[in-house]
């Protein structure tokens, strides 16, 4: 096995640490040392299932040599009829079983329109019954996390199904890896809300966009907390645009930890990289916010 002199980019390190998957990290090192992924199972003494989960995790992180191909065929989506549904129910025992399982997971019967959507998962997106069951459970659990007491509609699940299909998620391993990365992301967003003292409500779409971008840049909690404190001191409260400017400057200077920010040699940083904004910049940000 070739181990070479591997130098791992800091962005990749942060992604691997965030994924909390030792197998994914080991496989990353193996592949990026120039070894053929086909021999990884034997070389790393992994079972087929462990290897598939590790590879799926790396794909979700954007660290796999090849991306999964979208499952969505070009052209218009097919429109299934009531007859198509009836024929599938009569002739396809697998679809009947899937129908029963999805009804059980949702705790209610499905109407004909919903059955058409379910048929599309199978025939158009090519999803297997196990993947569809995982999809439904994921959407149901996500609704609970957002405070809903009702199970999601098939229309809502359909949107997520197409998102999965675009990402090439077509196995249980791929689905599990995706859900794991989402759980890690949601956990970090929850901690970030605590740092920003946001309680009793969910982040808005624009707030979540800011927060997700900071996590993707690789900032640790202490660094984000420091940016928040400086923002409050300079603006009197949480100003997302102002705080984003601070973190973008730190990112540009390669400062992603509180220690790096505290110990950074200001003389070697680009002008303004300390995160402080001038009065003119602050006024410009506030004007944009007012104008909306």
N, C-alpha and C positions, 0 to 999 in steps of 0.2 A: 504494500500500500504506500503510495506516494504521500509524504507529509510536507515536503517542501518548506519554504519560509513564508508561511501565510501571514499576511497583514490584513486584518479585518477592519473595514471602515467603521468609524464610530456610529454612523447611522444604523448599520447592520447590527452592531453590538446591542444598541438600545432596542431594536426590534426583537432580537433573540431573547434578551432579558425580559422584555415585556410579555413575550409569549409563554414564558415559564415552561418550556418543553426541552428537557435534556436531550431527548432523541433528535429533535429538530436541530439543535445546536451541533450535535455530533455529526449528523448527516450534512449539515452546512459545511463544516470543516472538511469532511471527507470529499465532497464534491468540488469545493473551491481549492482543493489541493491538486486538482487535475485528474481525479479518479473518475472512472466510468460509474454513473449511478446504478447501472445494471448489476454491478458486483457488490453493492453496498450491503445487501442483506447478509451475505456470507462474511464479508470483511468485518462488519460491525456486529456480527452475531445477533441480528435482529430477526424476529419473526416477520412474516409477510404483512401481518396486521400492523405491527409497530412501524415497519418501513413506510407503509402506505399513509399512516397517520402523520409521521414525521415529514414526508414529502408534501402531504396536503397542507400542513402547517406552513412550510416554507413557501408554498404557492400563495397562500393567503397573505403572507408577509411580503410578497413580491421578491423573494430571495431564491426562487427556483430557476434553473437555466431556461426552462420552457414554460410558457404560460398555458393554462388550460384554454381550450378552444370553446367559444360560445356554443351553447346547445340550440340557440334560436336560428332556425332556417331563414334565409332571406325571403323577402316577399311578404304578402299580407298574411295575418293570422287566419287560420281556418275557422269557419263558423260551423259549429256542430248543431245538429237539429235534434228535436225530441226523438226522432226515429233512430238516430245514431246512438243516443243514450239507451233506448229500449233494446236495441240490437246488442249493445255491449253488455247490458244487464242479463240478457238471455243467453248469450254465447260465450261470455268471458268470465269464468269463475274467479279469476284473479281480480278483475275489476269489481265484481260483486263483493268480494272479501274486503277490498280497499274501501268501498262505499260504506260497508258496515263499520270498519275500523275508524274512518274519519268521523262518522256520526257519533261513535262512542267517545272519541276524543273531544268533540265539540259539545257533546251532551244534548244534542237536538237532531231532529230529522232534517235532511237536506231536500230542497225543492228541485224541480227540473233544471232551472237555470244554473243552480249550483252544481248539479251533476254534469252539466255541459262544461263548466270550468274544470271540474275534476278530470273529465275525459281529456281535456286539452293538456293537462299536466302529463298524462300518460302517453297520448298519441303524438302531440306536437312537440312537447319539451323532452319527451323520452325519459321521464323520471320513473324510477322503480317504486314499488309500494313502500319499501322501507324508508327511502329518502323522503317520500311524500309524508309519511307518518312523522318523521323527524321535523320536517318543515312545519306541519300543523302544530306540533308540540311547541316548537320554537315561537311561532306567532302567538300561540295561546299564552305562553309564559311571558312573552314581551308585553302583551296587553295587561297582564296582572302587574308587572313591574311598573307600568305607567299609571296604575291606579284604577284600571277599568275592572268592573265586576262582570262584564259580559265577554263571552268568547268572540273572537274576530269573525267577520264574515268571510265567505269564500272570495269575495272581491278583494278584500284586504290581503288575504293569503296569496291570491293570484299575483299581486304586485311584488310580493317577496319572492314568489316562485320564479318570476321573470328575472328578478335581480340575481337569484342563484344561478339561473340558466346562463345569464350573461357572463358570469364568473366561472362557468364550467363545472359547477357543483353537481355531480351526478352519482356520487357514491356516499355511503354512510360515513366513510372516513373523511371525505371532503367536507361533508356537512358538519361533522363533529369538530373539525379543525376551524371551520368558519365560526361556529358558535363559541368555541373557546376564545378566539380572538375578540369576538364581540363582547363576551363576558368580561375579559380583561379590560377592554376599552371602557365599558360601562362602569366597572369598578373604579377605574382611574378618574372618570368623569365625576363620579360620586364624591371622591376625595377632593377633587378640584372645587366642587361646589362648596364643600366645607371650608376650604381655604378662602374662598371668596365670600363666605358667610351668606350664602344663598340657601335659605331654608323654606320648607313648606310649599315649594313649587318646582316644576321641571324647568330646565333651560329652554328658552325660546330657540327657534331654528337658527337665528343669526348668532345667538350666544353659543349654541352648541358648535356652530361652524368655527367660531373663534377658538373655543376650548379644544376642539379636536385638532385644529392646526397646531396648537401649542404642544399637544401630546405627540403629534407626528414629528415635530421638530426635535423631540427627545429631551425636553426640559424635565428636571426632577421637581418634586413637590416644593422643596425649599426654594428653588429658583423662582417658581411661579409665585410663591408666597412673598418673596422679596419684591417682585415686580408689582404685586398687588399693594404692598405697603407703600412703595414709592408713588404709585398711582394715587392712592388715597391722600398722601401727604401733599402732592402737587395739585390735585384737582378737587379734593374735598370728599371723594367717594370713589366708587367703582366706575371707571370710564373705560369701556371695552376697547375703544379705538386707541386711546392713549396707552393703555396697558399693552395692546398689541404692538404698538410702535416700539416700546421698550424691549419686548421679547424678540421682535424681529431684528433689532440691532444686536442684541446679545447673540442671537442665532448666527447672524452674519459674522460676528467676531469669534464664533466657536465656543461661546460660553453657555453651557447647558446645565451646570450645577451651581448651587449656592456658593460652594467653595471657590469655583472658578470665577464667579462674579466678584466675590469678596477679595480674592487674591490677584485678580487680573492687574497687569501692569498698565495703568491708564495711559502712559506715554506711548505704549505700543498699540493701543486700540485705535480704530478709526474714530474720527471726530464724532462725538455724540454716542459712542458705543456704551458708555456708562448707563445709558437708558434715560438720561435727563433730556427733556424736550424744552426748546426755547418758547418764549411767550408767543411768538408768531406762529409756531407749529401748533401750539395748544389752541390758539384762537381759530386756526384753520380747521382743526378737528372738531371743535365745538360748533363752528359754523355749519360743517357738513351734517353733524348730528341734528342741528336745529332745522335744517332744510330737508332732512329726512330722506 
